[in-house]
Amino acid sequence: MAWKLKGRNALVTGGAKRIGKEVATALAKEGANVCIHYSSSEAEAGGLKAALESLGVRSWLMQADFDKNGYEGLIEKAAKETGGIDILVNNASIFPQSTLQDMTLEGLSANIRVNAWAPFVLIRDLAKISENARVVNLLDSRLSGYDWSHAEYILSKHLFSALTRMAAVEYAPGLVINAVAPGLILPPPGKDMEYIERLRKTVPLKKRGSPGEIAEAVIYLLKSEFLAGEVIYVDGGRHLIEYDRGPHPD
Ligand SMILES: NC(=O)c1ccc[n+]([C@@H]2O[C@H](COP(=O)([O-])OP(=O)(O)OC[C@H]3O[C@@H](n4cnc5c(N)ncnc54)[C@H](OP(=O)(O)O)[C@@H]3O)[C@@H](O)[C@H]2O)c1
């Protein structure tokens, strides 16, 4: 018997746009109510809230900047507003460029704060108030390789990956924690689809994935009754070939 999503309350961080929006929509289509966390995308979050409500579920908005400790108290606030959080999708992240040559401690800290520390605090706070909740963390398929042009970012995702495994044990069975590692899905902000086209040939399946495919994996993990600490690579096999510096156009 799959864990039922209908009627549950979900918090999706960075849920207003792109992959987060697709996950929020997939959750609503399963009948889950969705609390959309956003940082700067207020208008998009508002539009999505209306779209989710038109699917027949409840939806709430929650603004917080993780760069400014906005993750502190967020779970408590969301639980108060919604009546309780059953599902947490840690999707929000930053993706700035940096190499080992120009990496700074400040830059590394900024990436760790948003990409690893904030989601970890949300998990830890959720464990304090729930004994039957599920979490999916968004990692990155380049964890198996070496993203040389986003060094601070990929190091923060390594930390988040380790935290995912530790938390999956520490907070079980009350929290069931799994992860999805997306591959080539959307161009980062500031890059166009040509960026994706250039990288497409480096994917064994010779295509890019869609946000919908990430959302499908998230839903699969949430419904599963016997997965914990699992990472699903949704990347057309790209993680299998990233043993060196990793293909990158920059
Ligand atoms: N796109 C891909 O192909 C790809 C590949 C590998 C892994 N991933 C992972 O999949 C997830 C989603 O990817 P994506 O490309 O859709 O993400 P994204 O668009 O780069 O970022 C998602 C959201 O994170 C929020 N965010 C950024 N800085 C924040 C801060 N300081 N405080 C709070 N929220 C903040 C933003 O919310 P606002 O817009 O409201 O400011 C943004 O919309 C990420 O964890 C990413 O690392 C994506």
The ligand as a Gaussian input file, in Angstrom:
#p B3LYP/6-31G(d) Opt

LIG

0 1
 N       17.889000      22.925000     -13.106000
 C       18.597000      21.832000     -13.224000
 O       18.842000      21.352000     -14.345000
 C       19.143000      21.135000     -11.985000
 C       20.207000      20.232000     -12.138000
 C       20.723000      19.614000     -11.005000
 C       20.181000      19.859000      -9.756000
 N       19.156000      20.734000      -9.634000
 C       18.607000      20.979000      -8.289000
 O       17.189000      20.918000      -8.322000
 C       16.644000      21.947000      -7.503000
 C       15.736000      22.861000      -8.329000
 O       16.457000      23.358000      -9.431000
 P       16.044000      24.720000     -10.160000
 O       17.009000      24.907000     -11.274000
 O       14.589000      24.715000     -10.411000
 O       16.380000      25.756000      -8.977000
 P       16.535000      27.347000      -9.084000
 O       15.537000      27.860000     -10.065000
 O       17.968000      27.716000      -9.336000
 O       16.197000      27.777000      -7.593000
 C       14.964000      27.389000      -6.976000
 C       14.513000      28.445000      -6.023000
 O       15.423000      28.579000      -4.947000
 C       15.049000      29.757000      -4.288000
 N       16.158000      30.425000      -3.606000
 C       17.313000      30.897000      -4.136000
 N       18.010000      31.572000      -3.204000
 C       17.274000      31.520000      -2.057000
 C       17.450000      32.049000      -0.754000
 N       18.521000      32.799000      -0.405000
 N       16.475000      31.832000       0.174000
 C       15.383000      31.093000      -0.134000
 N       15.157000      30.576000      -1.368000
 C       16.090000      30.784000      -2.308000
 C       14.535000      30.730000      -5.376000
 O       13.286000      31.243000      -4.924000
 P       12.743000      32.689000      -5.434000
 O       12.643000      32.565000      -6.937000
 O       11.442000      32.853000      -4.757000
 O       13.753000      33.723000      -5.005000
 C       14.432000      29.847000      -6.610000
 O       13.260000      30.049000      -7.356000
 C       17.818000      22.674000      -6.866000
 O       18.054000      22.164000      -5.578000
 C       18.973000      22.375000      -7.790000
 O       20.223000      22.389000      -7.145000
 C       18.637000      21.381000     -10.721000

